[in-house]
Amino acid sequence: MFATPLAISALALALSAEGIGIEPPIQPVQLISHVHGKSEPVWDAFNAQISADGNTIVFTSAADDLIDGADTNGHRDVFLYDLGCERMVRISDSVAGAEGNADSSSGSVSGDGRYVAFSSHASNLVPGDGNAEGDVFLLDRDTGQLRRISAAPNTIPRPRKEGSYAPRISADGRFVAFTSNTDTLVSGDDNRTNDVYLYEIASGRIELGSRAADGGFADSNSGHAEISADGRRLLFTSMASDLLGAPSDRGHLYLRDRLTGITEMVDRAPNGQPSDGDRSDMMYALSGDGRYAAFTSRSARLWPGTWSARVLFLRDTQLGTLRPITAAPGDAMNNWYSATPALSYDGLWLAYMSGNASLDLSMRHRSLFLRKLEGDTLALTPTDGNTLEGTSWFPSLSADGNRVVFESNSRDLIPGVSDGGRAIYLFDYGGGGSAKCVPRAGGR
């Protein structure tokens, strides 16, 4: 049985058990992207991710006042906030401590906060970066070592535009998945298109992640992979027609098990029929244990009934089941649209954005929901009953689902905010559990 959503939507938030009327102490939202030494929000902060242990948050921002120190490069940087140490640092600096000379983004952090992977167009982060394209970097916060993990043997600029981006690090800190159209990372790459790769941190070995059914390179673009906590499973989109034993059409969402070598299509109906949705419109997430995949789709093939909005679906890859997740009782199809899902390690907690598609655009607000998929029915609601102005979305969950970091342009989450823009917030559903300060020998 599926539970009622938990709506995270105003300054004062209270937890209540449906039908019981119990209200524990109010749990406030914490502003993460704030001016150094002040409580003012820093706008233009986005792309946040929280570590599995819930102690470390990484995000991207072009702001120049997040840290105690100079930030004069005028580019987007990747920042890290340590909840235990209450310390903000800039991650995307060079090995010599210099600011990057181009944009950096897409930070991803290991479960214990030790490793941070990010993408960057900066050419001054490590010596010998001469490819003049985007690369993926990995920082070891314990040693201070920064490496360019998407480095091909030939670093000379090539005739065809190439680049690597969208890193996702496994929670156990062993693997980094990323997307690249560089054809020299693995021998035999002749498809001249984007592929998913996997970098093993201990050995430095790179392997192909998005494989065709015969084990070779796929015949079209694959990318933007999510990775399970142990690095065994990869969830990614692909336009390729040869990932399965039989040809497939359009772009689809796939889950690859690296241990068994099996790739399965995720966006298919209970009867096995593939969706006819638009791959570019799809947002998705993978639970840490690799069992559950949440994704959005407009495809009417996936579920019976009449609906036109983008709907959130949850697939149990172990049981092979699929079901919609909506704001209506019994998960009935309605005119609400959903986006930006995130899952806890065991898949029992699901965070996502949802809004009413029938309202005029000027009247729409988009709330963030935290939903418990098993057990008691809980509802997290504003104590004053007001709705939230603005949009809250792109959540990221700790492994236990207790901490949710998210992006919002709402002016209602904290007092005294008059301007608007994207800022990063944290909601602690667990009631403010302790976060340990773990000093990092690497200095970042």
C-alpha positions in Angstrom: 0.0 0.0 0.0 1.3 3.4 -0.9 1.2 6.3 1.5 0.1 9.9 1.2 2.8 12.3 0.1 4.7 14.5 2.5 4.6 18.1 1.1 7.6 20.3 1.9 6.3 23.7 1.3 6.6 26.5 3.9 8.7 28.1 6.6 6.8 26.2 9.4 6.5 22.4 8.7 4.9 19.9 11.0 4.6 16.1 10.9 1.3 14.6 11.5 -0.1 11.1 11.3 -3.2 11.0 9.0 -6.4 10.5 11.0 -4.6 10.8 14.4 -3.9 14.6 14.5 -0.5 14.4 16.3 1.9 17.2 15.6 5.5 16.8 16.9 7.8 19.8 17.1 8.1 21.9 13.9 11.0 21.0 11.7 12.5 24.0 10.0 14.1 24.2 6.6 17.8 25.0 6.7 19.3 27.4 4.1 22.5 25.9 2.7 23.6 28.4 0.0 24.0 31.5 2.1 26.4 34.4 2.1 29.5 33.6 4.1 29.0 34.6 7.8 25.4 35.8 7.1 21.9 34.3 6.8 21.2 35.9 3.5 20.5 33.5 0.6 22.9 33.2 -2.3 20.9 33.0 -5.5 21.9 31.0 -8.6 22.7 27.9 -6.6 21.6 24.6 -8.1 22.4 21.0 -8.9 22.7 19.8 -5.3 23.4 16.3 -4.0 23.7 15.0 -0.5 26.0 12.2 0.6 24.5 8.8 1.6 25.4 9.5 5.3 23.6 12.8 5.1 26.6 14.9 6.3 27.9 16.4 3.0 26.2 18.6 0.4 27.7 19.6 -3.0 26.1 22.1 -5.4 27.0 24.5 -8.2 26.9 28.3 -8.1 28.4 31.4 -9.8 28.1 33.4 -6.6 31.3 35.1 -5.3 30.4 35.3 -1.6 29.8 31.8 -0.5 33.3 31.2 1.1 35.7 33.1 3.2 38.3 34.0 0.6 38.6 35.3 -3.0 36.2 34.2 -5.7 36.9 36.4 -8.7 36.9 34.0 -11.6 33.4 35.0 -12.7 32.5 31.4 -13.5 30.3 28.7 -12.0 32.1 26.6 -9.4 31.3 23.5 -7.4 31.0 24.0 -3.6 30.8 21.6 -0.7 29.1 22.2 2.6 30.0 20.0 5.6 27.0 19.9 7.9 29.1 18.5 10.8 31.9 21.1 10.6 29.5 23.8 9.4 32.0 24.7 6.7 31.7 25.8 3.1 34.6 25.1 0.6 35.1 25.5 -3.1 35.8 22.1 -4.6 36.6 23.0 -8.2 40.0 24.6 -7.6 43.2 23.5 -9.3 45.8 21.2 -7.6 47.7 24.4 -6.8 44.7 26.1 -5.2 43.9 28.4 -8.1 40.4 29.2 -9.2 39.2 27.4 -12.3 39.4 29.5 -15.5 36.0 28.2 -16.9 32.7 26.8 -15.6 32.5 23.7 -13.4 29.3 21.9 -12.4 27.6 18.6 -11.8 29.1 17.7 -8.4 28.6 14.2 -7.1 29.8 13.0 -3.7 30.5 9.5 -2.3 28.5 8.2 0.6 31.0 9.2 3.3 31.9 12.6 1.7 35.5 11.6 0.9 35.3 11.7 -2.9 33.7 14.4 -5.1 33.4 14.1 -8.9 32.5 17.0 -11.1 32.7 18.2 -14.7 34.6 21.3 -15.8 35.7 23.2 -18.9 38.6 24.7 -17.0 42.0 23.9 -18.5 44.1 24.9 -15.4 42.9 22.3 -12.8 45.5 19.7 -13.5 48.8 19.8 -15.5 48.6 18.6 -19.1 44.9 19.3 -19.8 45.2 20.2 -23.4 42.0 18.8 -25.0 40.2 22.2 -24.9 36.9 20.3 -23.9 34.9 19.5 -20.9 36.3 16.8 -18.6 35.4 14.9 -15.5 37.5 15.3 -12.4 37.8 13.4 -9.1 38.9 15.0 -5.8 40.0 12.8 -2.9 39.3 15.1 0.1 41.5 12.9 2.4 44.6 13.2 0.3 43.9 16.4 -1.6 44.6 14.5 -4.9 42.7 15.9 -7.9 42.7 13.8 -11.1 41.2 14.1 -14.5 39.5 10.8 -14.9 38.2 11.3 -18.4 41.7 11.8 -19.8 42.3 10.0 -23.1 45.8 8.9 -24.1 45.9 11.7 -26.7 45.3 15.1 -25.1 45.9 17.1 -28.3 42.7 18.8 -29.5 41.0 16.6 -32.1 39.1 17.6 -35.3 35.8 16.4 -33.8 34.4 18.2 -30.8 34.6 15.9 -27.8 33.9 16.1 -24.1 33.0 14.3 -20.9 30.3 15.3 -18.4 27.5 14.3 -16.0 29.5 12.3 -13.4 27.8 10.1 -10.8 29.9 8.5 -8.1 28.8 5.3 -6.3 28.1 5.6 -2.6 30.8 3.2 -1.7 33.4 5.5 -3.4 34.6 2.8 -5.8 33.2 3.9 -9.2 32.4 7.0 -11.2 29.9 6.8 -14.1 30.0 9.6 -16.7 29.0 10.4 -20.3 31.5 11.0 -23.1 31.8 11.2 -26.8 35.6 10.8 -26.7 36.5 7.8 -28.8 39.9 7.0 -27.2 38.8 6.1 -23.6 38.3 2.5 -24.5 39.8 0.6 -27.5 37.5 -0.1 -30.4 35.2 2.9 -30.0 34.1 3.7 -33.5 30.5 4.7 -33.0 31.3 8.4 -32.9 28.5 9.1 -30.4 27.9 9.6 -26.6 28.5 6.5 -24.4 28.3 5.8 -20.7 31.7 4.9 -19.1 32.7 3.7 -15.7 35.9 4.7 -14.0 37.3 2.4 -11.2 38.9 4.7 -8.6 41.3 2.2 -7.1 42.8 1.0 -10.4 42.1 4.0 -12.8 40.6 1.5 -15.3 37.8 2.7 -17.6 35.2 0.4 -19.0 32.2 0.8 -21.3 28.9 1.0 -19.4 26.3 1.4 -22.2 26.9 -1.8 -24.1 25.0 -3.3 -27.1 23.5 -6.8 -26.7 26.7 -8.3 -28.1 28.9 -6.5 -25.6 30.2 -3.9 -28.0 29.5 -0.2 -28.6 25.9 0.9 -29.1 24.7 2.3 -32.4 23.5 5.7 -31.0 23.7 8.1 -28.1 23.6 6.9 -24.5 24.2 9.0 -21.4 23.3 10.7 -18.1 23.7 7.5 -16.0 22.6 7.0 -12.4 24.6 4.4 -10.5 23.7 2.1 -7.6 25.6 2.3 -4.3 27.9 -0.6 -5.1 28.4 0.4 -8.7 26.8 -2.8 -10.0 23.8 -1.2 -11.8 23.6 1.7 -14.2 20.4 3.5 -15.2 20.7 5.6 -18.3 18.8 6.9 -21.4 19.7 5.8 -24.9 18.7 6.3 -28.5 20.4 3.0 -29.5 18.4 0.3 -31.1 20.8 -2.6 -30.3 21.0 -2.7 -26.4 18.5 -5.6 -26.2 18.4 -8.9 -28.0 15.7 -7.6 -30.3 15.8 -4.1 -32.0 14.1 -1.3 -30.1 12.7 2.0 -31.3 12.9 5.6 -30.1 14.8 6.6 -27.0 14.3 4.6 -23.8 15.4 4.2 -20.2 17.6 1.2 -19.5 19.1 -0.6 -16.5 22.3 -2.5 -17.0 23.5 -5.1 -14.4 27.3 -5.2 -14.8 27.6 -8.5 -12.9 25.2 -10.4 -15.1 25.7 -8.4 -18.2 21.9 -8.1 -18.6 20.3 -4.8 -19.9 16.6 -4.3 -19.5 14.2 -1.6 -20.7 12.7 0.3 -17.8 10.0 2.4 -19.5 7.7 -0.3 -20.6 4.1 -1.2 -19.7 3.2 -4.1 -17.4 2.4 -6.1 -20.6 5.9 -5.4 -21.9 5.0 -2.7 -24.5 7.7 0.0 -24.7 6.6 3.6 -24.0 6.2 6.0 -26.9 7.3 9.0 -24.9 10.0 11.6 -25.5 13.4 10.6 -24.0 14.3 14.3 -23.6 11.2 14.8 -21.4 12.2 12.0 -19.0 13.6 12.4 -15.5 14.7 9.4 -13.5 16.4 8.1 -10.3 17.8 4.8 -9.1 17.6 3.5 -5.5 20.9 2.9 -3.8 20.4 -0.9 -3.8 19.7 -0.8 -7.5 16.2 -2.4 -7.2 13.9 0.5 -7.8 13.8 3.0 -10.7 11.6 6.1 -10.7 11.0 7.9 -13.9 8.6 10.4 -15.6 6.8 9.9 -18.8 3.9 11.2 -20.9 3.4 7.9 -22.7 -0.2 6.7 -22.7 1.1 3.2 -23.4 2.4 2.8 -19.8 -0.9 2.8 -17.9 -4.7 2.7 -18.8 -6.9 5.7 -18.5 -7.0 9.2 -19.8 -4.2 11.6 -18.8 -1.9 14.0 -20.6 0.4 15.3 -17.9 3.9 14.0 -17.2 3.4 11.2 -14.7 5.9 9.7 -12.3 6.2 5.9 -12.4 8.0 3.4 -10.1 9.5 0.2 -11.4 10.5 -2.7 -9.1 13.1 -4.4 -11.2 13.2 -7.4 -8.9 9.5 -8.2 -9.1 9.1 -6.7 -12.6 6.2 -4.5 -11.5 5.3 -0.9 -12.6 2.9 1.6 -11.0 2.2 5.3 -11.2 2.8 7.7 -8.3 0.3 10.6 -8.3 -1.1 13.1 -5.9 -4.6 11.5 -6.1 -6.0 9.0 -3.7 -5.1 5.5 -4.7 -2.6 6.9 -7.2 -5.4 7.5 -9.7 -4.4 9.3 -12.9 -5.1 13.1 -12.7 -4.0 16.4 -14.2 -1.0 16.8 -11.9 2.5 16.6 -13.5 5.6 15.4 -11.7 9.3 15.7 -12.2 12.8 15.4 -10.6 12.4 12.1 -8.6 14.9 11.0 -6.0 15.0 7.7 -4.0 16.5 6.5 -0.7 18.9 3.6 -0.6 16.1 1.0 -0.1 13.6 2.8 -2.3 11.1 3.2 0.5 11.3 7.0 0.4 10.6 8.9 -2.8 11.0 12.7 -3.2 9.7 14.5 -6.2 8.2 17.8 -7.5 4.5 18.0 -8.5 2.1 20.7 -9.6 -1.4 21.1 -11.0 -1.2 21.3 -14.8 -4.8 22.5 -15.1 -3.9 25.9 -13.5 -2.8 28.9 -15.5 1.0 29.2 -15.5 0.9 32.4 -13.5 -1.0 30.6 -10.7 1.0 27.4 -10.6 3.2 26.6 -7.7 5.3 23.4 -7.7 5.7 21.7 -4.4 8.2 19.1 -3.3 6.8 15.9 -1.9 8.5 13.3 0.3 6.6 10.1 0.2 6.9 6.9 2.3 6.1 4.0 0.0 5.4 1.5 2.8 4.2 1.6 6.4 2.2 4.3 8.1 0.6 7.1 6.1 2.2 10.4 7.0 1.6 13.9 5.7 4.0 16.8 6.1 2.0 20.0 5.6 2.3 23.8 6.3 0.9 24.6 9.7 -0.9 27.7 8.4 -2.5 25.9 5.5 -1.0 28.3 2.9 0.4 27.1 -0.4 4.0 27.7 -1.4 4.9 30.5 -3.8 7.5 29.4 -6.4 9.0 26.1 -7.3 10.8 23.6 -5.1 12.4 20.7 -7.0 15.6 18.6 -7.8 15.7 16.8 -4.4 18.5 14.5 -3.3 18.0 12.0 -0.4 20.4 10.6 2.2 20.5 6.8 2.2 17.9 6.5 5.0 15.6 9.2 3.5 15.8 11.4 6.6 17.6 14.3 5.0 16.4 16.0 1.8 18.4 18.7 0.0 16.7 20.5 -2.7 16.6 23.6 -4.9 13.9 26.3 -4.6 13.2 29.8 -5.9 10.4 30.3 -3.3 10.6 33.3 -1.0 8.4 31.6 1.6 10.9 29.0 3.0 12.8 31.3 5.3 11.8 34.7 6.8 13.1 38.0 5.4 13.5 37.0 1.8 12.3 39.6 -0.8 14.4 38.7 -3.8 14.0 35.5 -5.8 16.3 33.0 -7.4 17.6 29.5 -7.1 18.9 28.6 -3.6 19.7 25.3 -1.9 17.8 24.1 1.2 17.9 21.1 3.6 15.0 19.5 5.3 15.8 17.0 8.1 12.8 14.7 8.4 14.7 12.7 11.1 14.5 15.7 13.5 18.0 17.1 13.4 20.2 14.1 14.0 23.8 14.8 14.7 26.3 15.2 11.9 29.9 14.5 12.8 32.7 16.9 11.9 35.3 14.8 10.1 38.4 17.0 9.3 39.8 16.2 5.8 43.6 16.1 5.5 43.3 17.2 1.9 42.1 20.6 3.0 38.8 20.7 1.0 
